[in-house]
Amino acid sequence: MKIKVGVLFGGDSVEHEVSIITAVQAMEYINKDKYEVVPIYIDKERNWYTGKELMKMETYKDMELLKESLPKVCLTKKDSEFVLMKTKGLLNKVVETIDVAFPIVHGKGVEDGSLAGFLDTLGIPYVGPSMLGASIGQDKVVQKQVLQIEKIPVARYVWFYEREYLMQKEEILSKINKLGYPVIVKPARLGSSIGINYVKKARDIERALEDAFAYDEKIIVEEAIENLVEVDCAVYGNQDHMETSLIGEMLTTNDFLTFEDKYLSGGGKKGKITKMEGTKNGHTGFEIPAKLDKKIEEEIYDLSKRAFRALNLKGVTRFDFLINKETKQVYINEPNTIPGSLAFFFFTKKGISYEQLLDTLITLAIKEYKENKKKISSFESNILSTYNGSKGVKGKMHY
């Protein structure tokens, strides 16, 4: 019997469309002899839909027509099964069942631990980071704070909330000036390079902050690393086993890898990536493997594994690194806990196909779920059986 994999994607996020692209790619490559794919699309109003049509990229050309033709569902547990229940109509009808969830979501509201927490509450096995790992991985400030505690190098930065900026504007601008220009301004909890600005002069900083505040109330401003080389390294696994990919160097003519570089410079048919490895026909991508000194290469592999562990991550994560090519200093920029295309192209040149990567991720999720089921999660004793109201209780409850 095939394992039913519920692939969840979309959501109320500015990276909604990117999630669709990544999910359709993955659903195409999942081994259909071993798994049955059940697509679960979450629209921008947070409604859930299912249907095999969701596996085709052309389906998304008319989103309103799409939603009219598919059943609206909710994911719940019924007896010992995880089911998708139809939410329209008088009768609650089971539309489909799934055995394991595979979230392929990007951005705030889904990738930030929100969806992982819901899946934890249901008790269903799922691929990818836990609620804790996802939450830390989505917040560029918190992740840097954790990495600093673990002695993992990050670039200097300043962070603040929008209300703090409005009340302490001059003080915060002074802290930014001390970083020295140029700087990078980022919304703290977004991905895909959305809302990011490379600021070369102090006179342009306020406009960049206003742009970032349009996306998030929490902002981080980082020093721009000089003599920059940007590289990426992916890691898959869990705390018991981690496997690194080859390292790829970002190729771009911009000051940083933009949203357009990542998603609007080509892409081929049927959701396949055809122009990600190196530049082709003028498009931006990665050179894999990157041409690096052996010492720096080994340092990046070590830092990737240490960061994967420190940030409580599982599944597959792509880490962005910044290198000063003159001083040889390496900094972790940020993790992508559910990366675009699941970073499969970083593994293919290492001999790991996309199909193999997906199979490993699903297998690890099921294995960890079974192991966690052996742990004690509750006690049989019922303290409520002797509860007689609030009178006389004070001082008798011991934890």
VENJO-V738061 format. One record per pair of residues at least 24 apart in sequence whose C-alpha atoms are under 8 Angstrom apart, sorted by the first residue. I is the first residue (numbers start at 1). J is the second residue. If there is no record, write none. Layout:
<<I J> <I J>>
This chain:
<<2 33> <2 34> <2 35> <2 36> <3 34> <3 35> <3 36> <3 98> <3 99> <3 100> <4 35> <4 36> <4 37> <4 38> <4 97> <4 98> <4 99> <4 100> <5 35> <5 36> <5 37> <5 38> <5 98> <5 99> <5 100> <5 101> <5 102> <6 37> <6 38> <6 39> <6 40> <6 98> <6 99> <6 100> <6 101> <6 102> <7 37> <7 38> <7 39> <7 40> <7 101> <7 102> <7 103> <7 104> <8 39> <8 40> <8 41> <8 42> <8 101> <8 102> <8 103> <8 104> <8 105> <9 40> <9 41> <9 42> <9 103> <9 104> <9 105> <10 41> <10 42> <10 43> <10 44> <10 105> <10 106> <11 41> <11 42> <11 43> <11 44> <11 45> <11 46> <11 105> <11 109> <11 110> <12 42> <12 43> <12 44> <12 45> <12 46> <12 108> <12 109> <12 110> <13 44> <13 106> <13 107> <13 108> <13 109> <13 110> <14 107> <14 108> <15 106> <15 107> <15 191> <15 192> <16 44> <16 105> <16 106> <16 107> <18 106> <18 263> <18 340> <19 104> <19 105> <19 106> <19 340> <21 57> <21 271> <21 341> <22 104> <22 271> <22 340> <22 341> <22 342> <23 104> <23 105> <23 341> <24 54> <24 55> <24 56> <24 57> <24 271> <25 270> <25 271> <25 272> <25 341> <26 341> <26 358> <27 55> <28 55> <29 354> <29 355> <29 358> <30 355> <30 358> <30 359> <31 355> <31 359> <38 96> <38 98> <47 72> <47 73> <48 72> <48 73> <48 74> <49 73> <56 270> <57 270> <57 271> <76 122> <77 122> <82 124> <99 124> <99 125> <100 124> <100 125> <100 126> <100 127> <100 362> <100 366> <101 125> <101 126> <101 127> <102 126> <102 127> <102 128> <102 362> <103 127> <103 128> <104 338> <105 338> <106 191> <106 338> <106 339> <106 340> <107 138> <107 189> <107 190> <107 191> <108 138> <108 189> <108 190> <111 135> <111 138> <111 337> <111 338> <112 136> <112 137> <112 138> <112 139> <125 365> <125 366> <125 369> <126 362> <126 365> <126 366> <127 314> <127 315> <127 361> <127 362> <127 364> <127 365> <128 313> <128 314> <128 315> <128 316> <128 337> <128 338> <128 361> <128 365> <129 312> <129 313> <129 314> <129 315> <129 337> <130 312> <130 313> <130 314> <132 312> <133 311> <133 312> <133 313> <133 314> <134 313> <134 337> <136 311> <137 311> <137 334> <137 335> <137 336> <137 337> <138 188> <138 189> <138 190> <138 191> <138 336> <138 337> <139 188> <139 189> <139 190> <140 188> <140 189> <140 220> <140 334> <141 188> <141 220> <143 311> <143 334> <144 334> <146 310> <146 311> <147 307> <147 310> <147 311> <150 310> <152 303> <152 307> <152 331> <152 332> <153 330> <153 331> <153 332> <154 331> <154 332> <154 333> <155 222> <155 223> <155 225> <155 331> <155 332> <155 333> <156 222> <156 223> <157 220> <157 221> <157 222> <157 223> <158 220> <158 221> <158 222> <159 218> <159 219> <159 220> <159 221> <160 218> <160 219> <160 220> <161 217> <161 218> <161 219> <162 213> <162 217> <162 218> <162 219> <163 217> <176 221> <177 202> <179 222> <179 223> <180 223> <181 223> <181 224> <182 223> <182 224> <183 221> <183 222> <183 223> <183 224> <184 221> <184 222> <184 223> <184 224> <185 209> <185 212> <185 219> <185 220> <185 221> <185 222> <186 212> <186 219> <186 220> <186 221> <187 212> <187 213> <187 215> <187 216> <187 217> <187 218> <187 219> <187 220> <188 216> <188 218> <188 219> <188 220> <189 216> <189 218> <190 215> <190 216> <191 336> <192 258> <192 259> <192 262> <193 257> <193 258> <193 259> <194 258> <194 259> <198 255> <198 256> <225 322> <225 323> <225 324> <226 324> <227 323> <227 324> <227 325> <227 326> <228 322> <228 323> <228 324> <228 325> <229 322> <229 323> <229 324> <229 325> <230 320> <230 321> <230 322> <230 323> <231 290> <231 320> <231 321> <231 322> <231 323> <232 318> <232 319> <232 320> <232 321> <233 300> <233 301> <233 304> <233 318> <233 319> <233 320> <233 321> <233 346> <234 304> <234 316> <234 317> <234 318> <234 319> <234 343> <234 346> <235 304> <235 305> <235 308> <235 316> <235 317> <235 318> <235 319> <236 314> <236 315> <236 316> <236 317> <236 361> <237 314> <237 315> <237 316> <237 361> <237 364> <238 309> <238 313> <238 314> <238 315> <238 364> <239 309> <239 312> <239 313> <239 314> <242 305> <244 301> <244 304> <244 305> <245 346> <245 347> <245 350> <246 288> <246 289> <246 346> <246 347> <246 349> <246 350> <247 288> <247 289> <247 290> <247 297> <247 346> <248 286> <248 287> <248 288> <248 289> <248 290> <248 346> <249 286> <249 287> <249 288> <249 289> <249 290> <249 291> <250 284> <250 285> <250 286> <250 287> <251 278> <251 279> <251 284> <251 285> <251 286> <251 287> <252 284> <252 285> <261 285> <276 345> <277 345> <288 346> <288 349> <296 328> <296 330> <300 330> <303 332> <313 337> <315 361> <315 364> <315 365> <316 342> <316 343> <316 361> <317 342> <317 343> <318 343>>
